[in-house]
Amino acid sequence: MTDHIDPVAATAAIESSYRKYLLTTMRTNDPAINEAITRGFEAEVWPKLIDGRLRPIIDIAFPIAEAQAAHEYVREDRNIGKVILEMP
């Protein structure tokens, strides 16, 4: 298991929680609102992901053999970034 926490992880965790809420609530939105949100993402966020200005924060990486431990880590809400399963 490799521990790594980005220095701005606390702020990112708050922003990530908001994004999770937004994405979860999209299920109940009017389709036109969801389309506007999606187009905004495509215009504002996607280009930054492609060119590297925006990168996901990696919290921790588990070997694939420890997938159950990774699941527990996420289930216990311990992550403040992405949890990665490493393939051999």
N, C-alpha and C positions, 0 to 999 in steps of 0.2 A: 504494500500500500504506500503510495507516494502522497505526502501532505504538501499542499501549496495553496496559500491564500494570497490573493492579490491585495495590495495596499488599499485599494479603493473598494474592497469587497463589501463593506458595510453599506455604503451608498448604493452600490449595485444591487444588493439584496433587497433594499427597499424598492428600487425601481423595478426589479424583477418581480416582486410580489404584486406591484401594480399591474405590470404587463400580464401576469398570470390571471389576475382578476378581470382585466379587460378582455383577454382571449376567452375566458370562461363565460363571461356575460355575452359574448358575441352570439352564442346559441339562441339567446332570447331577443336579440335585436331584430329590427326590421331589416330585411335583405338589402335595402338601399343604403342603410347605415353601414352594414357590414361591407358592402362594396366600396363605399367611400373610405373606410378604415383600411381595407386591403390596398386600394389605389394609393393611399397616403404612404403605407408601408413600402410598396413597390417604388415609389418616387423618392422617398426620404431615407429609408433604412437600407433597402436592398443594395443600392450602389455603394454604400459605406461598408457593407459586409464583403462585397466583391473586391473592392480595392484595399481592404485591410484597415480602414480608419476605425472600424468597429469590429471588435473581436469578442467572442464569448469569454467569460471568466471561468476558468477551470478550477474547481474547488479541490477535487481529489480524483485520483485514478486508481482503479482496482484491477488486478489481473482477472481475466474472464473466469478463472476457476473460483474467484471469490464473489461471483455475481450475487449470491444470497446476502453476503455482507454489504454489498453496494445497495441492494434493495432495502435492507434494514436501515442503512445510513440515510437514504432518502425518505423512507417511511417515517423515521423519527424526526424528520425535518431538520437535520443537522447541516445540510448543505447550504452554502451561500453562493454557489456557482454551479457550474455543470459537473456532474458525476460521470466519469468516463470508465468504460470497460475496455481494457487493453487486450488485444488479441496477441497470441504468441507469434 
